[in-house]
Amino acid sequence: MSKSTIKALGEVNLRVKNLKEMTEFYTKVLGLQTIYKSKKHVFLKVANGYAGHTQVVALFNYRYGGNKRAPEIASTTLEHIAFNIDLRDFELEKKRLERYGLEVTVELHPEVHWRSMYFEDPEGNKIELVAYDKNVK
């Protein structure tokens, strides 16, 4: 069997009920930059990707998709979306998110030396901000 040629994550797409509210959350609370917007979908930059393809979270208005049924958390297998942050920003970021009224929980993952915080977006998707911490053992 040959080795995969994957170089980076290109995008994560979420089918959303309220495109305006979700766009505001991902831009104002998480600070992602809008790179394309229409009434059907919004593409938000996470980071520079590989070979010119930006890493993206895309929000798709379910009313315009092939499946016109509103998404339900129970109908997805998505566990969460994780974004990397710098360990030096961890505590400040946690406090900042709490000022938005978000319930933030912290977990340590000693097997991979990660310090993580978890919270939910307005539609109940779990978001993780994760930092490498060599002291997590």
C-alpha atoms as one frame of an Amber mdcrd trajectory, in Angstrom:
protein
   0.000   0.000   0.000   1.306   3.478  -0.836   1.574   6.429   1.547  -1.103
   9.142   1.428  -0.244  12.404  -0.318  -2.388  14.590   1.993  -0.536  17.768
   2.993  -3.057  19.736   5.116  -6.706  20.096   5.989  -8.478  22.092   3.282
 -11.875  22.809   4.773 -14.612  21.794   7.161 -18.173  22.447   5.998 -21.085
  22.937   8.384 -24.721  22.954   7.269 -26.281  25.663   9.454 -29.775  26.831
  10.394 -28.932  30.508  10.923 -26.188  31.653   8.564 -26.072  35.224   9.931
 -25.752  34.202  13.590 -23.184  31.505  12.850 -21.138  33.871  10.667 -21.095
  36.453  13.461 -19.951  33.821  15.961 -17.115  32.502  13.814 -15.931  35.993
  12.810 -16.486  37.996  16.009 -15.932  35.357  18.704 -13.359  33.119  17.003
 -11.857  35.851  14.816 -11.961  34.015  11.486 -11.776  36.207   8.390 -14.552
  36.136   5.769 -13.074  35.349   2.355 -16.352  34.793   0.458 -19.977  35.434
   1.327 -23.327  34.842  -0.361 -26.860  34.043   0.812 -26.019  30.358   0.294
 -22.699  30.099   2.122 -19.786  31.846   3.812 -16.147  30.796   3.583 -14.008
  31.729   6.592 -10.214  31.636   6.637  -8.636  29.613   9.435  -5.013  29.830
   8.281  -2.789  29.605   5.248  -2.998  26.120   3.873  -0.942  24.187   1.388
  -0.036  25.244  -2.161  -2.362  28.236  -2.234  -5.469  26.534  -0.778  -6.521
  28.378   2.372  -7.696  26.332   5.363 -11.418  27.105   5.588 -14.500  26.648
   7.720 -17.435  26.927   5.335 -20.950  27.608   6.605 -23.699  26.408   4.252
 -27.237  27.712   4.643 -29.233  24.452   4.743 -32.127  26.096   2.842 -29.996
  26.176  -0.315 -28.395  22.747  -0.100 -29.452  19.445  -1.596 -30.904  18.445
   1.773 -33.478  21.092   2.722 -34.122  19.524   6.130 -32.730  21.581   9.019
 -29.598  19.987  10.474 -29.866  18.335  13.862 -26.903  17.685  16.124 -28.144
  14.134  16.757 -28.053  13.402  13.011 -24.326  14.031  12.568 -21.236  12.059
  13.437 -19.161  15.225  13.892 -17.645  15.157  17.389 -16.008  18.591  17.323
 -13.848  21.007  15.365 -10.416  21.848  16.822  -8.298  24.925  16.220  -4.666
  25.252  17.367  -3.698  28.149  19.598  -0.450  29.143  21.286  -0.051  27.950
  24.855   0.865  31.523  25.888  -2.646  32.614  24.807  -4.542  29.800  26.512
  -5.713  31.461  29.750  -6.438  34.836  28.152  -8.445  33.146  25.402 -10.452
  31.163  27.947 -11.322  34.356  29.851 -12.184  36.174  26.609 -14.593  33.423
  25.567 -16.210  33.396  28.999 -16.847  37.153  28.656 -19.003  36.241  25.628
 -21.066  34.112  28.016 -19.713  30.815  26.722 -19.393  27.856  29.065 -15.769
  26.768  28.638 -14.394  23.506  29.993 -10.708  22.606  30.108  -9.323  19.103
  29.610  -5.773  17.785  29.572  -4.695  15.067  27.142  -1.422  13.682  28.544
  -1.030  11.038  25.840  -0.366  13.811  23.273   0.683  16.692  25.602  -2.346
  18.844  24.733  -4.203  21.391  26.828  -7.714  21.878  25.407 -10.733  24.050
  26.037 -14.188  23.175  24.759 -17.321  25.241  24.167 -20.261  25.287  21.734
 -21.179  27.513  18.818 -24.736  28.928  18.630 -26.060  25.757  16.969 -24.505
  23.340  19.455 -21.402  22.242  17.534 -18.542  21.554  19.933 -15.427  23.659
  19.338 -11.995  22.878  20.772  -9.079  25.262  21.101  -5.958  23.203  21.668
  -2.378  24.047  22.585   0.663  21.815  22.792   1.980  21.796  26.365   5.057
  19.666  27.089   4.182  19.829  30.808   0.904  17.944  30.334   1.877  14.412
  31.330
